C-alpha cells in the first residue's frame, strides 16, 4: 500500500467505528487524512491518535446534509492537506422499524444522510479530480442494498441508490482516471448497529440473530471493513471500477 504515501484522503463519518478504523489504516499507509464528522471533538480524537502514531491527520466538522458546509470543509482540507485524491463516503444513519411504522420525517433524514450527503460530497470533489485526471472514490453502502433487510426499507433504498449512482459515476469518470467502487458491510460491531438493536423488542436476541446468520460465525469488526476500503482507495485497485464487494463474513454472496 506504499502508493498511498502523501495522498490526501477524506473520510466522512470518520469519528465512528468503521470511519475511525479507516482513517487510521489510511494514515498507517502514509496518507494525509481529513477526518470529517458532525462531532468535532470525536473527530479531533481520531486525528490526534493518528498524529501520535506518527501520521498526518486533521479534523473537520462537517454536516454532509448541508452543501455549504461540505464546500467549506473540502476547501479547508485542500488548503491544509492538499488536493483530494481519495474520497470515502462512509457517514450513515439508520432507524430499525417496519416500513409502515416509519414516518416521513424519518425518511427525509435517512435520505439526507445516506444519499444526499454522498451526492454533496461527490459533487464537491469530482470537478477537481476530473481536472487532475486522478481520483479514487469508495462509497460505503450496505448488504441491505443487495439483499434487502427487514426493518430497514428506506435505508436499503438509499444504499441501493448509492450502488446505482456509483456504477454510473464509474462510467462517466473512467476517462478521467477516476475509479468508483462500493463496499457493502454486513452486520458490524459499531455504535450504529448497537443503536439499531436498541430499537428492537429484544436487542440481545437481534444481535445474536445477526451473528448466527453469518457463515463465518461472528459480527464484522471495523478493521475488516477498513482493509477493503483502503484497497479500493489505493493504486493497487487502479484497474477496478464500478464494482461492489460485500464484507460480511459470507452473509451475502453475489456472483
C-alpha positions in Angstrom: 0.0 0.0 0.0 3.0 2.3 -0.3 1.4 4.1 -3.2 -0.8 5.9 -0.7 2.2 7.9 0.5 1.3 11.6 0.7 -2.2 11.1 -0.8 -5.0 13.3 0.7 -8.0 11.3 1.8 -11.3 12.4 3.1 -13.4 10.0 5.2 -16.9 11.1 6.2 -18.2 9.8 9.5 -14.5 9.5 10.3 -15.1 9.5 14.1 -17.2 6.4 14.1 -16.3 2.7 14.2 -15.7 1.9 10.6 -14.7 5.5 9.8 -12.2 5.7 12.6 -10.6 2.4 11.6 -10.5 3.5 8.0 -8.8 6.8 8.9 -6.2 5.0 11.0 -5.5 2.5 8.3 -5.1 5.1 5.6 -2.7 7.1 7.8 -0.7 3.9 8.6 -0.2 3.6 4.8 1.2 7.1 4.5 -1.9 9.1 3.6 -2.8 12.5 4.9 -6.3 12.0 6.4 -9.1 14.5 6.7 -11.5 13.2 9.4 -15.0 14.6 8.6 -17.6 14.3 11.2 -20.5 16.2 12.8 -18.9 15.5 16.2 -15.7 17.6 16.0 -14.5 16.5 19.4 -14.6 12.9 18.4 -13.0 13.7 15.0 -10.2 15.5 16.8 -9.6 12.4 19.0 -9.2 10.2 15.9 -6.9 12.8 14.3 -4.8 13.1 17.5 -4.4 9.3 17.7 -3.1 9.3 14.1 -0.7 12.1 14.8 0.5 10.5 18.0 1.4 7.4 15.9 3.4 9.5 13.5 0.8 10.0 10.8 -0.8 13.1 9.3 -4.4 14.0 10.0 -6.7 16.9 10.6 -10.3 17.0 11.9 -13.1 19.0 10.2 -16.6 19.4 11.5 -18.9 18.8 8.5 -22.7 18.3 8.2 -22.8 16.4 4.9 -26.5 17.2 4.5 -25.5 20.9 4.2 -23.9 21.7 0.9 -22.4 25.0 2.0 -20.8 23.1 5.0 -19.4 20.5 2.6 -17.9 23.0 0.3 -16.3 24.8 3.2 -14.8 21.6 4.7 -13.5 20.4 1.4 -11.8 23.8 0.8 -10.3 23.8 4.2 -9.0 20.3 3.7 -7.3 21.2 0.4 -5.8 24.3 1.9 -4.3 22.3 4.8 -3.6 18.9 3.3 -3.6 19.4 -0.5 -6.0 18.3 -3.3 -8.3 15.4 -2.6 -7.0 12.1 -4.0 -9.4 9.8 -2.3 -13.0 10.2 -1.0 -14.6 7.7 1.3 -18.3 8.3 1.7 -18.8 6.4 5.0 -21.2 8.6 7.0 -24.5 6.9 7.6 -27.6 6.7 9.9 -30.3 4.1 10.3 -33.6 3.5 12.1 -34.9 0.0 12.6 -38.6 -0.2 12.1 -41.1 -1.9 9.7 -41.7 0.5 6.8 -45.4 1.1 7.7 -44.4 2.3 11.2 -41.9 4.9 9.9 -42.9 8.5 9.2 -41.9 11.0 6.5 -39.6 12.9 8.8 -37.5 9.7 9.3 -37.5 9.1 5.5 -36.2 12.7 5.0 -33.4 12.3 7.5 -32.4 8.8 6.2 -32.3 10.1 2.6 -30.4 13.3 3.6 -27.7 11.5 5.4 -27.3 8.3 3.4 -27.9 9.5 -0.1 -28.0 13.3 -0.4 -24.9 13.7 1.8 -22.9 11.5 -0.5 -24.2 13.5 -3.5 -23.0 16.7 -1.9 -19.5 15.2 -1.2 -19.2 13.7 -4.7 -20.3 17.0 -6.4 -17.7 18.9 -4.3 -14.7 16.7 -5.1 -15.3 15.3 -8.6 -14.6 18.5 -10.6 -11.1 18.8 -9.1 -10.4 15.1 -9.5 -11.6 15.3 -13.1 -9.3 18.3 -13.8 -6.3 16.5 -12.4 -7.4 13.2 -14.1 -6.9 11.2 -11.0 -9.0 10.0 -8.1 -10.4 7.2 -6.1 -13.9 7.1 -4.6 -15.1 4.5 -2.2 -18.8 4.6 -1.3 -19.9 2.6 1.7 -23.3 1.1 1.1 -24.7 -2.0 2.8 -25.6 -5.6 2.3 -29.2 -4.3 2.8 -28.8 -2.7 -0.6 -28.0 -6.1 -2.2 -30.5 -8.5 -0.5 -32.9 -6.3 1.4 -33.3 -6.2 5.2 -36.5 -6.3 7.2 -36.9 -3.1 9.2 -34.6 -1.1 7.0 -36.7 -0.3 4.0 -35.7 3.4 3.4 -32.1 2.8 4.5 -31.9 -0.1 2.0 -33.4 2.2 -0.7 -30.8 4.8 0.0 -27.9 2.4 -0.1 -29.3 0.8 -3.3 -29.4 4.2 -4.8 -25.8 4.7 -3.8 -24.8 1.5 -5.6 -26.5 2.6 -8.8 -25.0 6.1 -8.5 -21.5 4.6 -8.1 -21.8 2.4 -11.2 -23.0 5.4 -13.3 -20.2 7.7 -12.0 -17.7 4.9 -12.7 -18.8 5.0 -16.3 -18.9 8.8 -16.5 -15.4 9.4 -15.0 -13.4 6.4 -16.2 -12.0 8.8 -18.9 -10.7 11.0 -16.1 -8.8 8.1 -14.5 -11.2 8.2 -11.5 -12.4 4.9 -10.1 -15.6 4.5 -8.2 -16.3 1.4 -6.1 -18.6 0.2 -3.4 -18.0 -1.6 -0.1 -21.1 -3.2 1.5 -20.7 -4.0 5.2 -22.8 -6.7 6.7 -23.7 -6.6 10.4 -20.7 -4.9 12.0 -19.9 -4.3 15.7 -20.3 -0.5 15.7 -22.4 2.1 17.6 -24.7 2.2 14.6 -25.6 -1.4 15.0 -26.0 -1.0 18.7 -28.3 1.9 18.1 -30.3 -0.2 15.6 -30.6 -3.0 18.1 -31.8 -0.7 20.8 -34.9 -0.1 18.7 -35.8 -3.8 18.7 -38.0 -5.6 21.2 -35.1 -7.8 22.3 -31.7 -6.2 21.4 -29.6 -9.1 22.5 -31.7 -11.6 20.5 -31.4 -9.4 17.4 -27.6 -9.2 17.7 -27.5 -13.0 18.2 -29.7 -13.4 15.1 -27.3 -11.3 13.0 -24.3 -13.3 14.3 -25.9 -16.7 13.7 -26.8 -15.8 10.2 -23.2 -15.1 9.2 -21.5 -18.2 7.8 -18.1 -17.2 9.4 -19.9 -17.1 12.8 -19.1 -13.6 14.0 -20.0 -9.9 13.6 -17.7 -7.9 11.4 -15.2 -5.6 13.1 -14.4 -2.1 11.8 -10.9 -3.2 10.8 -12.5 -5.8 8.5 -14.1 -3.0 6.5 -11.1 -0.7 6.6 -8.9 -3.3 4.8 -11.3 -3.4 1.8 -11.8 0.3 1.8 -8.1 1.2 1.8 -7.5 -1.4 -1.0 -10.1 0.3 -3.3 -8.6 3.7 -2.4 -5.1 2.6 -3.4 -3.4 2.3 -6.7 -3.4 -1.4 -6.2 -7.0 -1.2 -7.4 -6.3 1.2 -10.3 -7.9 -1.2 -12.8 -11.1 -1.9 -10.8 -14.1 0.4 -11.1 -17.9 0.1 -10.8 -17.6 -2.9 -8.5 -19.5 -3.8 -5.4 -18.0 -6.1 -2.7 -19.6 -7.4 0.4 -17.5 -7.6 3.6 -20.0 -9.6 5.6 -18.5 -12.9 6.6 -20.4 -14.6 3.8 -23.8 -13.3 4.7 -24.3 -12.1 1.2 -22.7 -14.0 -1.7 -23.3 -12.4 -5.1 -21.5 -13.5 -8.3 
